[in-house]
Amino acid sequence: MKNQILAFCILFLFVSCTEKSQESQSEVSLTDINQVKNEEEKSDSLSLTGIKEIPIEVFEKTWLTYLSVIGQDCCLAGVECLAIREIPKEIENLKNLETLSLTLNYIRELPTEILELKSLKTLDLTDNTNFSDIETVSKMKWLEEFYCYGCHLSKEEVEYLKEQLPNCKIGANY
């Protein structure tokens, strides 16, 4: 009987903590978005987590050199998936962007407007499992680093990128 009560208590605490974690994750997301909207200082870096889309206000911050949008692994049962599925075309406004990190999201393709980001040196699409837009990436001749670990690109696709971007370090597994 004691073991059953103990098991019930542990299960109750686990479920309670999981619910609290999901609640606080939503609060953090709203806080992050509000910080983007209300930020007075001109920081050149911005990191967002736990959002479903990039707030349009981000693309008004034309001085940004670093932008990171980290999604979440949605394999956990009962957890709402907070990850972006696309990059808005307004990305072209961020002409000073040097690093764009979009790990753990659901991005399949890049908008053609990303080709306007001539200052972009590093593009990290790690763990965007459905990403397949190697044609757009292959046109980014100015890239110095491209990461696509966990994107399920074939060996041939990675080799093609290496041929098209000979001066770019490409991090991938296939």
C-alpha positions as a LaTeX table, in Angstrom:
\begin{tabular}{lrrr}
\hline
Residue & $x$ (\AA) & $y$ (\AA) & $z$ (\AA) \\
\hline
Met1 & 0.00 & 0.00 & 0.00 \\
Lys2 & 2.84 & 2.41 & 0.87 \\
Asn3 & 4.46 & 1.71 & $-2.50$ \\
Gln4 & 1.21 & 2.49 & $-4.31$ \\
Ile5 & 0.82 & 5.77 & $-2.43$ \\
Leu6 & 4.45 & 6.67 & $-3.13$ \\
Ala7 & 4.03 & 5.85 & $-6.84$ \\
Phe8 & 0.87 & 7.98 & $-6.98$ \\
Cys9 & 2.67 & 10.91 & $-5.31$ \\
Ile10 & 5.59 & 10.69 & $-7.75$ \\
Leu11 & 3.20 & 10.54 & $-10.71$ \\
Phe12 & 1.23 & 13.52 & $-9.36$ \\
Leu13 & 4.41 & 15.58 & $-8.94$ \\
Phe14 & 5.61 & 14.67 & $-12.44$ \\
Val15 & 2.30 & 15.67 & $-14.07$ \\
Ser16 & 2.12 & 18.83 & $-11.97$ \\
Cys17 & 5.68 & 19.84 & $-12.90$ \\
Thr18 & 5.04 & 19.11 & $-16.58$ \\
Glu19 & 1.95 & 21.33 & $-16.55$ \\
Lys20 & 3.86 & 24.10 & $-14.75$ \\
Ser21 & 6.68 & 23.78 & $-17.28$ \\
Gln22 & 4.25 & 24.18 & $-20.18$ \\
Glu23 & 2.63 & 27.20 & $-18.48$ \\
Ser24 & 5.97 & 28.88 & $-17.82$ \\
Gln25 & 7.10 & 28.12 & $-21.37$ \\
Ser26 & 4.09 & 30.01 & $-22.71$ \\
Glu27 & 4.83 & 32.87 & $-20.31$ \\
Val28 & 8.43 & 32.99 & $-21.47$ \\
Ser29 & 7.28 & 33.11 & $-25.08$ \\
Leu30 & 4.98 & 36.04 & $-24.40$ \\
Thr31 & 7.71 & 37.76 & $-22.43$ \\
Asp32 & 10.19 & 37.29 & $-25.28$ \\
Ile33 & 7.73 & 38.70 & $-27.81$ \\
Asn34 & 6.95 & 41.67 & $-25.55$ \\
Gln35 & 10.66 & 42.33 & $-25.14$ \\
Val36 & 10.99 & 42.41 & $-28.91$ \\
Lys37 & 8.15 & 44.90 & $-29.13$ \\
Asn38 & 9.22 & 47.10 & $-26.21$ \\
Glu39 & 13.00 & 46.91 & $-26.37$ \\
Glu40 & 14.53 & 50.39 & $-26.16$ \\
Glu41 & 18.20 & 49.53 & $-26.52$ \\
Lys42 & 19.68 & 48.67 & $-29.89$ \\
Ser43 & 21.20 & 45.30 & $-29.12$ \\
Asp44 & 22.70 & 43.68 & $-32.19$ \\
Ser45 & 21.61 & 40.19 & $-31.05$ \\
Leu46 & 18.20 & 38.67 & $-30.52$ \\
Ser47 & 17.26 & 35.17 & $-29.39$ \\
Leu48 & 13.72 & 33.86 & $-29.29$ \\
Thr49 & 12.44 & 30.50 & $-28.10$ \\
Gly50 & 9.09 & 28.78 & $-27.95$ \\
Ile51 & 7.24 & 30.71 & $-30.64$ \\
Lys52 & 5.18 & 29.64 & $-33.64$ \\
Glu53 & 6.10 & 32.58 & $-35.84$ \\
Ile54 & 8.66 & 35.34 & $-35.84$ \\
Pro55 & 7.02 & 38.60 & $-34.73$ \\
Ile56 & 6.96 & 41.17 & $-37.54$ \\
Glu57 & 8.64 & 43.69 & $-35.20$ \\
Val58 & 11.84 & 41.67 & $-35.40$ \\
Phe59 & 12.25 & 42.68 & $-39.04$ \\
Glu60 & 12.17 & 46.36 & $-38.08$ \\
Lys61 & 15.43 & 45.84 & $-36.16$ \\
Thr62 & 17.60 & 46.39 & $-39.20$ \\
Trp63 & 20.76 & 46.71 & $-37.10$ \\
Leu64 & 20.64 & 43.05 & $-35.96$ \\
Thr65 & 23.73 & 40.99 & $-36.73$ \\
Tyr66 & 22.60 & 37.84 & $-34.87$ \\
Leu67 & 19.15 & 36.26 & $-34.84$ \\
Ser68 & 18.34 & 32.95 & $-33.21$ \\
Val69 & 14.92 & 31.29 & $-33.16$ \\
Ile70 & 15.05 & 27.98 & $-31.35$ \\
Gly71 & 12.06 & 25.69 & $-31.59$ \\
Gln72 & 11.42 & 22.60 & $-29.55$ \\
Asp73 & 11.45 & 18.89 & $-30.11$ \\
Cys74 & 7.78 & 17.97 & $-30.38$ \\
Cys75 & 8.18 & 14.26 & $-29.85$ \\
Leu76 & 6.89 & 14.63 & $-26.29$ \\
Ala77 & 3.27 & 13.51 & $-26.00$ \\
Gly78 & 0.81 & 16.18 & $-24.95$ \\
Val79 & 3.19 & 19.11 & $-25.48$ \\
Glu80 & 2.13 & 21.89 & $-27.82$ \\
Cys81 & 4.70 & 22.30 & $-30.55$ \\
Leu82 & 6.29 & 25.73 & $-30.41$ \\
Ala83 & 8.38 & 25.97 & $-33.55$ \\
Ile84 & 8.31 & 28.10 & $-36.66$ \\
Arg85 & 7.41 & 26.63 & $-40.03$ \\
Glu86 & 8.52 & 29.45 & $-42.30$ \\
Ile87 & 10.72 & 32.48 & $-42.48$ \\
Pro88 & 8.76 & 35.59 & $-43.43$ \\
Lys89 & 9.83 & 37.40 & $-46.59$ \\
Glu90 & 10.56 & 40.45 & $-44.41$ \\
Ile91 & 13.83 & 38.71 & $-43.52$ \\
Glu92 & 15.26 & 40.77 & $-46.39$ \\
Asn93 & 15.12 & 43.85 & $-44.12$ \\
Leu94 & 17.90 & 42.46 & $-41.92$ \\
Lys95 & 20.73 & 43.44 & $-44.27$ \\
Asn96 & 23.32 & 43.49 & $-41.43$ \\
Leu97 & 22.53 & 39.96 & $-40.29$ \\
Glu98 & 25.68 & 37.84 & $-40.04$ \\
Thr99 & 24.31 & 34.80 & $-38.19$ \\
Leu100 & 20.88 & 33.23 & $-38.56$ \\
Ser101 & 20.26 & 30.24 & $-36.32$ \\
Leu102 & 16.93 & 28.45 & $-36.70$ \\
Thr103 & 17.49 & 25.15 & $-34.92$ \\
Leu104 & 14.75 & 22.69 & $-33.97$ \\
Asn105 & 12.06 & 24.15 & $-36.21$ \\
Tyr106 & 9.98 & 22.89 & $-39.14$ \\
Ile107 & 11.37 & 24.96 & $-41.98$ \\
Arg108 & 11.09 & 23.21 & $-45.37$ \\
Glu109 & 12.30 & 26.00 & $-47.62$ \\
Leu110 & 13.86 & 29.42 & $-47.50$ \\
Pro111 & 12.19 & 32.50 & $-48.93$ \\
Thr112 & 14.00 & 33.89 & $-51.98$ \\
Glu113 & 14.31 & 37.17 & $-50.05$ \\
Ile114 & 17.02 & 35.55 & $-47.94$ \\
Leu115 & 19.27 & 35.97 & $-50.97$ \\
Glu116 & 19.32 & 39.70 & $-50.17$ \\
Leu117 & 21.30 & 39.04 & $-46.98$ \\
Lys118 & 24.80 & 39.49 & $-48.41$ \\
Ser119 & 26.31 & 39.99 & $-44.92$ \\
Leu120 & 25.07 & 36.58 & $-43.77$ \\
Lys121 & 28.06 & 34.40 & $-42.89$ \\
Thr122 & 26.47 & 31.61 & $-40.85$ \\
Leu123 & 23.18 & 29.83 & $-41.48$ \\
Asp124 & 22.23 & 27.11 & $-39.01$ \\
Leu125 & 19.21 & 24.97 & $-39.84$ \\
Thr126 & 20.15 & 22.06 & $-37.58$ \\
Asp127 & 17.23 & 19.74 & $-36.81$ \\
Asn128 & 14.79 & 21.13 & $-39.35$ \\
Thr129 & 14.00 & 17.57 & $-40.33$ \\
Asn130 & 11.99 & 18.40 & $-43.46$ \\
Phe131 & 14.36 & 20.98 & $-44.89$ \\
Ser132 & 15.08 & 20.32 & $-48.55$ \\
Asp133 & 15.73 & 23.71 & $-50.19$ \\
Ile134 & 19.33 & 23.17 & $-51.22$ \\
Glu135 & 18.85 & 25.24 & $-54.39$ \\
Thr136 & 18.39 & 28.47 & $-52.44$ \\
Val137 & 21.30 & 27.65 & $-50.14$ \\
Ser138 & 23.50 & 26.88 & $-53.16$ \\
Lys139 & 22.98 & 30.45 & $-54.40$ \\
Met140 & 24.37 & 31.93 & $-51.17$ \\
Lys141 & 27.97 & 32.08 & $-52.40$ \\
Trp142 & 28.96 & 34.45 & $-49.59$ \\
Leu143 & 28.14 & 31.95 & $-46.80$ \\
Glu144 & 31.08 & 30.87 & $-44.66$ \\
Glu145 & 29.24 & 28.26 & $-42.59$ \\
Phe146 & 26.09 & 26.22 & $-43.21$ \\
Tyr147 & 24.83 & 23.69 & $-40.66$ \\
Cys148 & 22.14 & 21.18 & $-41.51$ \\
Tyr149 & 22.67 & 18.34 & $-39.03$ \\
Gly150 & 19.46 & 16.36 & $-38.66$ \\
Cys151 & 17.93 & 17.78 & $-41.85$ \\
His152 & 17.94 & 14.38 & $-43.55$ \\
Leu153 & 19.73 & 15.62 & $-46.64$ \\
Ser154 & 21.20 & 12.87 & $-48.77$ \\
Lys155 & 24.92 & 12.44 & $-49.31$ \\
Glu156 & 24.43 & 13.61 & $-52.90$ \\
Glu157 & 22.66 & 16.79 & $-51.75$ \\
Val158 & 25.43 & 17.60 & $-49.28$ \\
Glu159 & 28.08 & 16.95 & $-51.94$ \\
Tyr160 & 26.18 & 19.22 & $-54.33$ \\
Leu161 & 26.24 & 22.00 & $-51.72$ \\
Lys162 & 29.96 & 21.49 & $-51.19$ \\
Glu163 & 30.53 & 21.86 & $-54.94$ \\
Gln164 & 28.38 & 24.98 & $-55.17$ \\
Leu165 & 29.82 & 26.56 & $-52.02$ \\
Pro166 & 33.51 & 25.61 & $-52.05$ \\
Asn167 & 34.48 & 28.33 & $-49.52$ \\
Cys168 & 31.75 & 27.38 & $-47.07$ \\
Lys169 & 32.14 & 25.01 & $-44.16$ \\
Ile170 & 29.20 & 22.63 & $-44.36$ \\
Gly171 & 28.19 & 20.67 & $-41.30$ \\
Ala172 & 25.85 & 17.82 & $-42.10$ \\
Asn173 & 25.11 & 14.20 & $-41.45$ \\
Tyr174 & 23.41 & 11.86 & $-43.92$ \\
\hline
\end{tabular}
